[in-house]
Amino acid sequence: MYDLVREGRYDLMPALLTSSEAADAVGVTTRTIERMCSEGRIEGARFGNRWRVNRDSLLRYSGLIGPGKDAKR
């Protein structure tokens, strides 16, 4: 996942990421991603005890794409 982010190929990333994929993409821990989701800083949904993270929300929060934009190129 990190390679796609580094290359700017956001459009090839799935729309919903696991917390591990999201953490790998932006260089933080899975716990940080889960905390950010639960605090509402990034969009995510919890399924049982696992989080799925919205790709565009994560990229906007980390500054990799601008506000109001999506990862489509």
N, C-alpha and C positions, 0 to 999 in steps of 0.2 A: 504494500500500500504506500509506503514511504516513497518508493521509486516513482509512482504515478504523481505524487504531490511534487516531488523534486523536479520532475519533468514538465509540470504544469498540465498534465493530462487528467484533469478532474472529471471530465466527461466519461472516462472509462471506469471510474469508481462506482460501486453500487450506490443507489439512492439512500439506502439504510445500511449503516455500518454497525458491526458489533463494537462493544466498548474497547476490545483489544485492537481492532482495525483502526478505530478513531484515535486511540492513544498512539499507535504506531505512526499514523499519518502526521500528527502534529507534535510528536516527541514528548508526550507526558505519560503519566501512569494511568492504568485503567481506573483506579480509584478516583483520580482527578476528573476523568471524563464522567464517571458516575455521579460524582458530587456536583459537577457543572449541570448535568441533566436534572438532578433532583432540586437544584436551586433555580432552575429555569434560565440559566445563562445560555444554554444551547438547547435546541429542540431534541427531545428524545422520548421514547416510550418504553415502559417497563413491561416485559412479558415474563411473568413468574419472577425469578430472581435475576434475570438478564436484561440488560439495556440494549436498545437499538437506537442509534444516533442518526439524525438527519444530516446527510452529507453537506448540503448547502449551508445549513445553520452552523455547522462546525467550521467550514471554510470561511464564512463571513466573520465569525467570532475571532478566528485566528488571523484575520486580515489578509487571507489569501485571495479572496474575491471581495468586490465592493458591496456596500449595502444595497439591498434590493435586487441584486443580481443572482443568477443561478450558475451552476457549473457547466452548462451547455456552452459549447464553443462554436 
